Amino acid sequence: MSIIRVENLIKRFGNITAVNDISFEIEEGTIFGFLGPNGAGKTTTINILCTLLAPTSGKASINGHDCMKESSKVRKAIGIVFQDTTLDKDLTAAENLIFHAYLYNIAKDKMQERVDDVLRFVDLYDRKDDLVKKFSGGMKRRLEVARGLIHRPRVLFLDEPTLGLDPQSRTNLWEFIAELPEKHNVTIFMTTHYMEEAEVCDRIAIIDNGKIIAMGTPDELKKAVGGDVVYIKTTDNASAKKEIERLFRLDVSEKEGELYLTCVMGDTCIPEMIRTIGERVLSVRLQRPTLNDVFLKLTGKAIREEETSGMDTIKEEVRAYRRRH
Amino acid sequence: MEFNAIYVIVAREFKKFIRERSRLFSAIARPLLWLFIVGAGLSRLISPDTGVPYIQFIFPGILGMTILFSSIFSSISIIWDKEFGFLKEILVAPVSRLSIVIGKALSGTVVSTIQAAIILVLFPFIGFKLSLLQFIGVILICASISFSISAFGIVLATFYESYESFSVIMNFIVMPMFFLSGAMYPVKLLPEILRICAKINPLTYGIDAIKHVIFPREAGPMSPDFSPVTDIAVILITSIVFVFIAKKAFERKG
């Protein structure tokens, strides 16, 4: 069953189109990733789904409730971890969670239990009475995820959850996010501009300039790039090249003493190849395409953080526009 | 209206108020400075036969000042919440905008009334005794004027985007509101133009109501400027109007 449905969603700020006619559906209990550079329209889409922003046109619904008309029902059904932290740093971890529990009208007799549960889940139970301002970036992010889960939402939004974290906390957080759908029975909608992080998603939509340019499982997207690259070194490259070309009817190229070819299923090509050229093989390696290759192929540019400078200007314009209206 | 949400918004403000010792300390030190430095200095200039001694006359004004500063400060903290992101946590919750505004206005009311009560208890030694009934009356007036000013502060906070605007609010709104409120001098003695300013200032009526309770039999130049009914009506009406405007402003923000 689809828990999130988006149809022909458009959002314009003045003459900037932040979200340009996007449509998608998300299955319940899956992790859906929105992948794209900064300023691609990811956060704007999340803000519309979270009822914080009205779209210019189009439809969006969560759990069967319209995001514009039934905003209160939608809000009850979702948890959100925003890009920038939204904790009160002058309160303790537990106080932040209790605040949230009251806002979401959780019965008083269940409150303490739920708060303790989520704190244990994110491994912060021992720190529950510490002020949030003493927490590291990773701890704050975990606390925010915990807070987002207290009211048992159907969908949890994570907007760039690992932004600004060190590599180790990042890995930890991803392992933790991957467990969420099963352990907490939620659907995850996340955005990221780190390609390697999108690998944990069940499905990915690649978004650029407000448009979805590709959608599918990580494997499907990678296959669309043209498959795996197999590198092989032999004692006699010239003869091996001829034999492999005859075997697969594919072009084999040579670079720095190494033969290489692109094929759809690299892992099944290799055994056949070795059988054919036998003892001449010195080494074989397989390179799978990354999502970065996918993005590169689709847009002709790599996702890089340096691109932010240009996007920041657009963000500024959007902010200025919203201030005027 | 979501009472749990209103409760927790007030509880958060109360907790932070208790924790910030400096805020509590300056809240008590400021009126002390005004009373004993400005009040004591100016009372030398004013002849004693005008009625209430000047140091007593400004006491309702000092209470009004305490409420004004702490209510505005409490509401302006919305700008901080906006800047540090916490406001989003409240805005995406299934809570009506009216509850948020009322919760915030009551937050200012609670902390301001506590401060007013402390001052009321701490300063019996400037020369007058209050009966229990008078004490309760003053506290009730303080609570309602706090609510009105806090709601006004929320309106201000929704119009300003960042905390750089804080000094603008202090210098061009809060200070004039204080000086043109009948706190330091009777409104009836002001020049025409300033008297009009004082009359559109809700704080004027709050302070005037406190004067009614503290100096019930005072006639002459130091007496209250308006009738008690006018005072109470203005406080109540402005409260409702400011809450309504603040709610509208919040809805516009999404």
Interface residues (C-beta under 8 A of the other chain):
Chain A: C50 T51 L52 L53 A54 S72 K73 R75 K76 I78 I80 F82 D84 T85 T86 L87 D88 K89 D90 L91 E95 I98 F99 H100 Y102 L103 Y104 N105 R147 R323
Chain B: E2 N4 A5 Y7 V8 A11 R12 K15 K16 R19 F84 G85 F86 L87 K88 E89 I90 L91 V92 A93 P94 V95 S96 E161 G254
